């Protein structure tokens, strides 16, 4: 049941206003382009990886 709810939660996207320095924005945009992702997709990918790493460290 918990896995099913998590899968449903992953499909729901929340909007979050985000302010970045122009340097960070430029660097992330270039990185996203290099990885063939949108800037939003790149930020989501990086945050997901960071959360996974943190969870691994907690175990």
Wavefront OBJ file of the C-alpha trace (Angstrom):
o trace
v 0.000 0.000 0.000
v 2.827 2.413 0.889
v 4.611 1.692 -2.425
v 1.397 2.343 -4.351
v 0.910 5.704 -2.630
v 4.534 6.670 -3.293
v 4.145 5.890 -7.000
v 1.056 8.100 -7.137
v 2.841 10.898 -5.247
v 5.736 10.782 -7.734
v 3.334 11.570 -10.587
v 2.062 14.728 -8.910
v 4.300 17.719 -9.632
v 4.450 20.701 -7.297
v 5.496 24.141 -8.450
v 8.226 25.814 -6.437
v 9.494 29.325 -7.067
v 13.272 29.232 -7.238
v 15.730 32.100 -7.289
v 19.213 31.418 -8.633
v 22.204 33.620 -9.172
v 22.829 34.315 -12.838
v 26.094 32.368 -12.629
v 24.406 29.280 -11.176
v 21.580 29.589 -13.699
v 24.072 29.741 -16.569
v 26.086 26.796 -15.250
v 23.005 24.641 -14.665
v 21.605 25.549 -18.071
v 24.830 24.477 -19.762
v 24.951 21.257 -17.754
v 21.330 20.505 -18.672
v 22.099 21.108 -22.336
v 25.129 18.795 -22.125
v 22.919 16.070 -20.596
v 20.064 16.684 -23.107
v 17.651 17.776 -20.385
v 15.579 20.867 -19.754
v 16.798 23.107 -16.956
v 13.829 22.018 -14.859
v 14.575 18.359 -15.593
v 18.220 18.841 -14.655
v 17.360 20.492 -11.337
v 14.848 17.731 -10.558
v 17.415 15.054 -11.481
v 20.117 16.614 -9.280
v 17.797 17.051 -6.314
v 16.565 13.458 -6.663
v 20.154 12.170 -6.676
v 21.010 14.233 -3.594
v 17.994 12.896 -1.696
v 18.868 9.293 -2.680
v 22.428 9.788 -1.449
v 21.229 11.252 1.824
v 18.844 8.338 2.381
v 21.678 5.866 1.738
v 23.837 7.603 4.329
v 21.021 7.421 6.903
v 20.695 3.623 6.513
l 1 2 3 4 5 6 7 8 9 10 11 12 13 14 15 16 17 18 19 20 21 22 23 24 25 26 27 28 29 30 31 32 33 34 35 36 37 38 39 40 41 42 43 44 45 46 47 48 49 50 51 52 53 54 55 56 57 58 59
